[in-house]
Amino acid sequence: MAAIYLDRKDYKKAIAFNLSSLDYYTKRGDHEGQAFVLRDMGNIYRHLGNRDKSTYFYHKALAEAHHIGNLEVEQSANNLL
C-alpha cells in the first residue's frame, strides 16, 4: 500500500502507512518485515530530498537486514546509501 502512495507522490500517507507497518512488525518481532519497511522509509525520504532522514532509515534497514541475514534488503539499502 505504501508503494501506491509513493507512486502517487502522497508521501504523508506513505509515511503514515509505513510507520503503522513498522509498529506491527516490531510488536511481532518480525525483523524481516522491519527491514523492508525501514528501507521503504528511506526511499520515501529520498524522494522528498531529505538526505539525513533517508540515510538514517537506510542505515537502520541495513543493520536489521544484516542481523537476520537478509541479503536482498542489505544490498538494496547499501546501494542506496
N, C-alpha and C positions, 0 to 999 in steps of 0.2 A: 504494500500500500504506500509506503514511504517513497518508493521509486516512482510511483504515479505522480505523487505530489511534487517530487523533484523534477520530473519531466515537464510538469505544468508550471514550474517555477513558483510553486506555492511553498516556499521554504519554511514559513511558520508552521504549517500543517505537517510538513515532512519532519521537522524537528520535534514537534509535539508527539507525533506517532512513534518516532524512534525513541524518545525518552520513555514513553509508555512501554514500548517493547523491551527496552533495556531494563526497566524495573521488573517486568515479567520474568525475563531470563535470569536476572540477578537473584530474585526470590527463589527460583527453582534450581539455582546452582548450575545453570546451563551455560558453561563457559564458551562453547562454540557459538551459541546464539548471541552472547555478549560481544564476541569478537566481530561477528558480521555487522551488528548494529553500530559498534564503535567505529568500524571502518566507514560505514554509510554516513555516520555523523561527520566524519572527516570530509567525505565527499560533498556534503551539503555546505559546510563552511568554506570549502574550496570554491564552490560555485558562487558563494556570497563574497568571495575575495578576502575572507578573514583567515589569513595565513596562520596566525597564532593559534586560533581555535582548531583549525583543520590539522595542524601539526600535533597539537595536544591529543586529539582523538585518534589520529593515525598511530601515534606512539602507544596509546592505551590499547588499540586493536592489535598492534604488533606484539606487545607484551602478553596479551591474553592468548593470541594465536600461538605464540612460541610456547607458552605454558602448557597448552594442550596438544601441541604438535600439529596444528593445522597449517600446512604449508601454503594452501591456497590464499588464505587471508593474510598470512605472514608475508608472502611475496607481494601481494597486491598492495598492502599497506606500505611496505618498504619501498615499492616502486613509486608510490605517490608522494613520498617524503622529499 
